Amino acid sequence: MPVHARSALLANVSCAATDAFANCKNYRELVPELLTNTYTFYKEISEWHSRKTTEPLQPLAGSGWIMFDNVKTAAPKAKAKAAGPSAKLLPKVITYDEDTGKPLSWQKQRDSTTTGAAAAAAIVPWPEWLASAAAKDFVKQNADMAAITHVLHSMHCRGGVHTQGVVVLLEGASQKCTAVAVDDMAEFTVHLPPCVPRGKAVRESSHPHKVAIMVETNVSKETALQRAAVKQNKPVPDASPTAIAPTKEQQPASTPETLNLPQDSETVTTYYVIPEFKLPEDVTEQGGREVDAVASAAKHVHGKRQYQRIWKWNGDETMHPSWAVARLSESELRKKNSASGGNQVFNMGLVPKQFNVVTVGTINDQSVACTVAVTVPILTNTRNVRAGEELIMRATCKEKDQKRKPQTWKDDVAKQETPTKRPKVAQPNDAVLEV
């Protein structure tokens, strides 16, 4: 047999044997499977051998199990046999006839057609799903978050925040941002919304400075008009434990637990926005150049000179001044005053303001009109503020839960190994002479 023909033959035999070994599920049937898959090449070897001699082929030493006399072969089908619905499909090596080039084996396929009751059409219960509480719950939550996003986006683009007379300063030593009044401002003249251009409202949050936003669906016309008539010059603490806005008549300020605010119900839900504040990249060299501040009130804030920085805009900045306002507790404000020698006070608080998101229209001769009332706490100054005064809001601090560490077997062993202290026995003083 020529060298190239012998190499091709050995390669085909190896592929056929590998395919039989990979698809054999019972090792007792491995030998018949190997003989069946390689029988075609045995016939080819026999033809080459009969051309040279009339003696029968003799197996090599140690390969007496290779006997093709009782091998039964079937003509290859034009299409592979379809596997059952539960049969596992395994890859199969495709072999080809050397003379004709036609494939001698095919990949197994699973028949996807079914018969009987399984093939009958079934009615999908979509009306029941549409009327279920589960389908309405997650749709309502997505709609509420979309309404909050729409309201915050409207205030972000058309809220006139840049005209509020507030400048944000970056402290050189601490690298912290502080919000400072530019001019003297009367109480309730600053309105800073808690916008989160790159964030979104969440259902739950453990952030200490989160801001609660109330969403009420299907508000009646009377309720909407009544809520819209609430005066903005009467601050009320928000529903979250973030901050409270004390008034002149309200001393001390009420805690969030004592407020008469709407609670969660079938139509009222509370969501939270988390503070976000990211500056552009500072590429200033050697601290920057000393210049006049943005406004006259910021020239000598806290007795420090202001410097001009060189910023690089990367497109991921978010700098709403409401998040730059300091949130401090009573103890933190006392420490701040004692460290700086100042006499700063709380001058900011949250005032709830309601916005309505309305849907108007009909479909299938039915109205889909819906009103969603979004109550957003707006940050405002609760007292007169002088030019250059830092804006500070009161924050309530929750007491930390003292979690006891669970005891293990190591604690018991340590207790046993610790020696108990014996009480001291008074010893007579040898230096004292008793009479």
C-alpha positions as CSV (number, residue, x, y, z in Angstrom):
1,M,0.0,0.0,0.0
2,P,1.4,3.4,-0.9
3,V,2.6,5.6,1.9
4,H,-0.1,8.3,1.5
5,A,-2.9,5.7,1.2
6,R,-1.6,4.0,4.3
7,S,-1.5,7.3,6.3
8,A,-5.0,8.2,5.2
9,L,-6.3,4.8,6.1
10,L,-4.8,4.9,9.6
11,A,-6.2,8.4,10.2
12,N,-9.7,7.2,9.2
13,V,-9.4,4.1,11.4
14,S,-8.4,6.3,14.3
15,C,-11.3,8.7,13.8
16,A,-13.8,5.9,13.5
17,A,-12.5,4.2,16.6
18,T,-12.6,7.5,18.6
19,D,-16.1,8.1,17.5
20,A,-17.2,4.6,18.6
21,F,-15.4,5.0,22.0
22,A,-17.0,8.4,22.6
23,N,-20.6,7.3,21.9
24,C,-20.4,3.9,23.7
25,K,-22.5,4.0,26.9
26,N,-21.7,0.5,28.0
27,Y,-18.2,-0.7,28.2
28,R,-19.3,-4.3,27.5
29,E,-20.4,-3.2,24.1
30,L,-17.2,-1.3,23.3
31,V,-15.5,-4.1,21.3
32,P,-18.5,-4.7,19.0
33,E,-18.9,-0.9,18.5
34,L,-15.2,-0.6,17.6
35,L,-15.4,-3.5,15.1
36,T,-18.6,-2.2,13.5
37,N,-17.3,1.3,13.0
38,T,-14.0,0.1,11.5
39,Y,-15.3,-2.8,9.4
40,T,-15.4,-0.6,6.3
41,F,-11.6,-0.1,6.5
42,Y,-11.1,-3.8,7.1
43,K,-12.7,-4.5,3.8
44,E,-10.4,-2.0,2.1
45,I,-7.3,-3.6,3.7
46,S,-8.5,-7.0,2.6
47,E,-8.8,-5.9,-1.0
48,W,-5.2,-4.5,-1.0
49,H,-4.0,-7.8,0.7
50,S,-5.8,-10.0,-1.9
51,R,-3.9,-8.3,-4.7
52,K,-0.6,-9.3,-3.3
53,T,-1.2,-12.8,-1.9
54,T,-3.9,-15.4,-1.5
55,E,-3.2,-16.1,2.2
56,P,-5.7,-14.8,4.7
57,L,-5.0,-11.8,6.9
58,Q,-3.4,-12.7,10.2
59,P,-4.0,-10.4,13.3
60,L,-0.9,-9.1,15.1
61,A,0.3,-10.6,18.3
62,G,-1.9,-9.5,21.3
63,S,-4.8,-8.4,19.1
64,G,-6.7,-11.5,18.9
65,W,-9.9,-9.7,19.9
66,I,-10.0,-8.0,16.5
67,M,-12.3,-10.5,14.6
68,F,-14.5,-9.1,11.8
69,D,-16.1,-12.5,10.9
70,N,-19.3,-12.0,12.9
71,V,-19.6,-8.2,12.3
72,K,-23.0,-7.3,10.9
73,T,-23.1,-4.0,9.0
74,A,-26.0,-2.1,7.7
75,A,-26.0,0.3,4.7
76,P,-25.6,3.9,5.8
77,K,-28.8,5.9,5.8
78,A,-29.1,9.1,4.0
79,K,-30.0,10.8,7.3
80,A,-28.9,10.4,10.8
81,K,-31.3,8.7,13.2
82,A,-33.2,11.1,15.3
83,A,-32.5,10.9,19.0
84,G,-35.2,10.6,21.6
85,P,-36.4,13.6,23.6
86,S,-34.4,12.6,26.6
87,A,-31.3,11.2,24.9
88,K,-28.1,13.1,25.4
89,L,-26.5,14.3,22.1
90,L,-22.8,13.7,21.8
91,P,-20.4,15.0,19.1
92,K,-19.5,12.5,16.5
93,V,-16.5,12.4,14.1
94,I,-17.7,12.5,10.5
95,T,-15.9,10.0,8.2
96,Y,-15.9,10.0,4.4
97,D,-15.5,7.4,1.7
98,E,-12.0,7.7,0.1
99,D,-13.2,6.9,-3.4
100,T,-16.5,8.7,-3.7
101,G,-16.0,11.4,-1.0
102,K,-19.5,10.8,0.4
103,P,-20.0,10.9,4.2
104,L,-20.2,7.6,6.0
105,S,-21.6,9.0,9.3
106,W,-23.7,11.9,10.4
107,Q,-24.3,13.9,13.6
108,K,-27.3,12.7,15.6
109,Q,-30.3,15.0,15.8
110,R,-33.2,15.3,18.2
111,D,-36.7,15.2,16.7
112,S,-38.5,18.4,17.9
113,T,-42.0,17.3,16.7
114,T,-44.4,15.9,19.3
115,T,-47.5,13.9,19.0
116,G,-50.7,13.5,21.0
117,A,-51.8,15.9,23.7
118,A,-48.4,17.6,23.9
119,A,-48.8,18.9,20.3
120,A,-52.2,20.5,21.0
121,A,-52.3,24.3,21.3
122,A,-52.7,25.7,24.8
123,I,-54.3,29.0,25.9
124,V,-51.8,31.4,27.6
125,P,-53.3,32.9,30.7
126,W,-52.2,36.5,30.0
127,P,-55.5,38.1,31.2
128,E,-55.0,36.6,34.6
129,W,-51.4,37.7,34.8
130,L,-52.4,41.3,33.7
131,A,-55.0,41.5,36.5
132,S,-52.7,40.0,39.2
133,A,-51.2,42.0,42.0
134,A,-47.7,40.9,41.1
135,A,-47.9,42.3,37.6
136,K,-49.2,45.6,38.8
137,D,-46.7,45.9,41.7
138,F,-43.5,46.0,39.7
139,V,-45.1,48.1,37.0
140,K,-46.1,50.6,39.6
141,Q,-42.6,50.8,41.1
142,N,-41.1,51.4,37.6
143,A,-43.7,54.1,36.9
144,D,-43.0,55.8,40.3
145,M,-39.3,55.8,39.7
146,A,-39.9,57.2,36.2
147,A,-42.1,60.0,37.7
148,I,-39.4,60.9,40.2
149,T,-36.7,60.9,37.5
150,H,-39.0,63.2,35.3
151,V,-39.5,65.7,38.2
152,L,-35.8,65.8,39.2
153,H,-34.8,66.2,35.5
154,S,-37.2,69.1,35.1
155,M,-35.7,70.8,38.1
156,H,-32.2,70.0,36.9
157,C,-32.8,71.6,33.5
158,R,-35.3,74.4,34.3
159,G,-35.2,74.9,38.0
160,G,-33.0,78.0,38.0
161,V,-30.5,76.4,40.5
162,H,-27.6,78.5,39.1
163,T,-29.4,81.7,40.2
164,Q,-29.6,80.8,43.9
165,G,-26.6,82.8,45.0
166,V,-24.6,79.9,46.4
167,V,-21.0,79.2,45.7
168,V,-19.3,75.9,46.3
169,L,-15.7,76.1,47.6
170,L,-13.1,73.3,47.6
171,E,-11.0,73.5,50.8
172,G,-7.3,73.1,49.9
173,A,-6.2,71.2,53.0
174,S,-9.2,68.9,53.6
175,Q,-10.3,68.7,49.9
176,K,-13.9,68.9,51.0
177,C,-16.5,71.0,49.3
178,T,-18.5,73.6,51.3
179,A,-21.5,75.7,50.2
180,V,-21.3,79.4,51.0
181,A,-23.8,82.2,50.6
182,V,-22.7,84.9,48.1
183,D,-24.8,87.7,49.4
184,D,-27.0,88.4,52.4
185,M,-30.2,86.4,51.9
186,A,-33.5,86.5,53.8
187,E,-35.0,83.3,55.1
188,F,-36.6,80.9,52.6
189,T,-35.0,82.5,49.6
190,V,-32.7,79.7,48.6
191,H,-34.2,76.6,47.0
192,L,-31.9,73.7,46.1
193,P,-33.4,70.5,44.8
194,P,-31.8,67.1,45.5
195,C,-31.1,66.3,41.9
196,V,-29.2,63.2,40.9
197,P,-28.5,63.4,37.2
198,R,-26.4,60.2,37.2
199,G,-28.4,58.3,39.8
200,K,-31.9,57.2,40.3
201,A,-34.4,56.7,43.1
202,V,-34.2,53.4,45.1
203,R,-36.8,51.7,47.3
204,E,-34.5,51.1,50.2
205,S,-31.2,52.7,51.3
206,S,-29.0,52.8,54.5
207,H,-27.2,56.0,53.5
208,P,-27.1,58.4,56.4
209,H,-27.9,61.4,54.2
210,K,-30.6,59.9,52.0
211,V,-33.5,62.1,51.0
212,A,-37.0,60.6,51.0
213,I,-39.4,61.3,48.1
214,M,-43.1,60.5,48.5
215,V,-45.0,59.2,45.4
216,E,-48.8,59.1,45.5
217,T,-50.7,57.6,42.6
218,N,-54.3,58.5,41.4
219,V,-54.5,61.7,43.5
220,S,-58.0,63.2,43.4
221,K,-58.5,66.7,42.1
222,E,-59.4,68.1,45.5
223,T,-56.4,66.5,47.2
224,A,-54.1,67.7,44.4
225,L,-55.3,71.3,44.8
226,Q,-55.1,71.2,48.5
227,R,-51.6,69.9,48.5
228,A,-50.5,72.4,45.9
229,A,-51.8,75.3,48.1
230,V,-49.3,74.5,50.8
231,K,-47.2,77.6,51.5
232,Q,-43.4,77.2,50.8
233,N,-42.5,79.5,53.7
234,K,-43.5,77.0,56.3
235,P,-40.7,74.4,56.4
236,V,-41.5,70.9,57.6
237,P,-38.9,68.2,58.3
238,D,-38.8,65.5,55.7
239,A,-39.8,61.9,56.2
240,S,-36.2,60.5,56.2
241,P,-33.8,60.6,59.1
242,T,-31.5,62.8,57.1
243,A,-32.3,66.3,58.4
244,I,-34.9,68.5,59.9
245,A,-35.8,72.1,59.3
246,P,-36.5,74.0,62.5
247,T,-38.5,77.1,62.5
248,K,-38.6,80.1,64.8
249,E,-41.7,78.8,66.5
250,Q,-40.5,75.2,66.6
251,Q,-37.8,74.9,69.3
252,P,-36.5,72.3,69.7
253,A,-37.1,70.7,66.3
254,S,-39.4,67.7,66.0
255,T,-38.0,64.3,65.3
256,P,-39.0,62.4,62.2
257,E,-41.0,60.0,64.4
258,T,-43.3,62.8,65.6
259,L,-44.1,64.3,62.2
260,N,-47.5,64.0,60.7
261,L,-46.4,62.9,57.2
262,P,-48.2,60.5,54.8
263,Q,-47.2,56.9,55.4
264,D,-46.7,54.1,52.9
265,S,-50.0,52.6,51.7
266,E,-51.6,51.2,48.5
267,T,-51.2,54.6,46.8
268,V,-48.4,56.2,48.7
269,T,-44.8,54.9,48.5
270,T,-41.5,56.2,49.8
271,Y,-38.4,56.2,47.6
272,Y,-34.9,57.6,48.3
273,V,-32.2,59.4,46.4
274,I,-28.6,59.1,47.5
275,P,-26.2,62.1,47.5
276,E,-23.9,62.3,44.5
277,F,-21.2,64.8,43.9
278,K,-18.2,64.4,41.6
279,L,-15.8,67.2,40.7
280,P,-13.9,67.5,37.4
281,E,-10.3,66.4,37.3
282,D,-8.0,68.9,38.8
283,V,-5.0,69.3,36.6
284,T,-3.6,72.5,38.3
285,E,0.1,72.6,38.8
286,Q,1.7,74.2,41.9
287,G,-1.6,74.9,43.6
288,G,-3.0,77.4,41.1
289,R,-2.9,81.1,40.8
290,E,-4.3,83.4,43.4
291,V,-7.3,85.4,42.1
292,D,-10.4,87.1,43.3
293,A,-13.2,84.7,44.2
294,V,-16.3,84.3,42.2
295,A,-18.2,86.8,44.3
296,S,-17.2,89.5,46.9
297,A,-18.6,87.4,49.7
298,A,-16.2,84.5,48.9
299,K,-13.0,86.6,49.1
300,H,-12.2,85.8,52.7
301,V,-14.3,82.8,53.6
302,H,-13.0,81.5,56.9
303,G,-10.1,83.8,56.5
304,K,-8.6,81.8,53.6
305,R,-7.5,83.0,50.2
306,Q,-9.1,81.6,47.1
307,Y,-7.2,80.1,44.2
308,Q,-8.2,79.4,40.6
309,R,-7.9,75.8,39.5
310,I,-7.6,74.3,36.1
311,W,-10.2,71.6,35.6
312,K,-10.4,68.8,33.0
313,W,-13.9,67.8,32.0
314,N,-14.4,64.1,31.6
315,G,-18.1,64.0,31.2
316,D,-18.9,62.1,34.4
317,E,-19.2,65.2,36.7
318,T,-22.2,65.9,38.9
319,M,-22.2,68.9,41.1
320,H,-25.5,70.0,42.4
321,P,-25.0,72.5,45.3
322,S,-27.6,70.8,47.5
323,W,-25.2,67.9,48.1
324,A,-22.4,70.3,49.0
325,V,-24.3,71.7,51.9
326,A,-22.8,70.3,55.1
327,R,-24.9,67.8,57.1
328,L,-23.8,68.0,60.8
329,S,-25.2,66.9,64.1
330,E,-25.2,69.0,67.2
331,S,-22.0,67.5,68.5
332,E,-20.3,67.8,65.2
333,L,-21.2,71.4,64.9
334,R,-19.8,72.1,68.4
335,K,-16.5,70.4,67.5
336,K,-16.4,72.4,64.3
337,N,-16.9,75.7,66.2
338,S,-14.4,74.8,68.9
339,A,-11.7,73.9,66.3
340,S,-12.2,77.0,64.1
341,G,-13.2,79.4,66.9
342,G,-16.3,80.4,65.0
343,N,-20.0,80.6,65.9
344,Q,-21.7,78.8,63.1
345,V,-25.3,77.7,63.4
346,F,-27.8,75.6,61.5
347,N,-29.3,77.6,58.7
348,M,-30.6,75.1,56.2
349,G,-33.6,72.7,56.2
350,L,-35.9,70.7,54.0
351,V,-39.2,71.9,52.8
352,P,-41.6,69.5,51.0
353,K,-42.9,70.6,47.6
354,Q,-45.3,68.7,45.5
355,F,-45.1,68.2,41.7
356,N,-47.7,66.4,39.6
357,V,-47.0,64.1,36.7
358,V,-50.2,63.7,34.6
359,T,-51.1,61.2,31.9
360,V,-54.1,62.1,29.7
361,G,-55.5,59.9,26.9
362,T,-57.9,57.1,25.9
363,I,-57.5,53.6,24.5
364,N,-60.2,51.1,23.5
365,D,-62.7,53.8,24.5
366,Q,-61.4,53.8,28.0
367,S,-59.6,56.7,29.8
368,V,-56.1,56.1,31.0
369,A,-55.9,59.4,32.8
370,C,-53.6,59.2,35.8
371,T,-52.1,61.7,38.2
372,V,-48.9,61.0,40.2
373,A,-48.1,63.4,43.0
374,V,-44.3,63.5,43.7
375,T,-43.4,65.2,47.0
376,V,-39.7,66.3,46.9
377,P,-37.9,67.9,49.9
378,I,-36.3,71.1,48.7
379,L,-33.3,72.5,50.7
380,T,-33.9,76.1,51.8
381,N,-32.4,78.5,54.3
382,T,-34.5,78.6,57.5
383,R,-33.1,81.8,58.8
384,N,-31.3,85.0,57.5
385,V,-27.9,84.2,56.1
386,R,-25.0,86.6,55.9
387,A,-22.7,86.9,52.9
388,G,-19.8,84.4,53.2
389,E,-21.6,82.3,55.8
390,E,-21.4,78.5,55.3
391,L,-24.6,76.7,54.7
392,I,-25.2,73.9,57.3
393,M,-28.1,71.6,57.8
394,R,-29.0,69.7,60.9
395,A,-28.6,65.9,60.6
396,T,-30.0,63.4,63.1
397,C,-27.6,60.7,64.1
398,K,-28.9,57.3,64.8
399,E,-27.4,55.5,67.8
400,K,-25.2,52.7,66.7
401,D,-26.5,49.3,67.7
402,Q,-24.1,47.6,70.1
403,K,-23.9,44.2,68.6
404,R,-22.6,41.6,70.9
405,K,-20.1,39.2,69.4
406,P,-21.4,35.6,69.5
407,Q,-19.4,33.4,71.8
408,T,-17.7,30.2,70.5
409,W,-15.8,27.3,72.0
410,K,-12.7,29.4,72.1
411,D,-14.3,31.7,74.6
412,D,-15.2,28.8,76.9
413,V,-11.6,27.4,76.7
414,A,-10.2,30.8,77.5
415,K,-12.4,31.1,80.6
416,Q,-11.2,27.7,81.8
417,E,-7.5,28.5,81.3
418,T,-7.7,31.9,83.1
419,P,-6.6,31.3,86.7
420,T,-8.9,32.6,89.4
421,K,-7.5,35.2,91.6
422,R,-7.4,34.2,95.3
423,P,-8.2,36.9,97.9
424,K,-5.2,38.3,99.7
425,V,-4.7,37.2,103.3
426,A,-3.3,39.8,105.7
427,Q,0.2,38.8,106.9
428,P,1.6,39.9,110.2
429,N,4.1,42.6,110.1
430,D,7.5,41.3,111.3
431,A,8.7,44.8,112.0
432,V,6.0,45.4,114.7
433,L,6.7,44.2,118.1
434,E,3.7,42.9,119.9
435,V,3.6,43.3,123.7
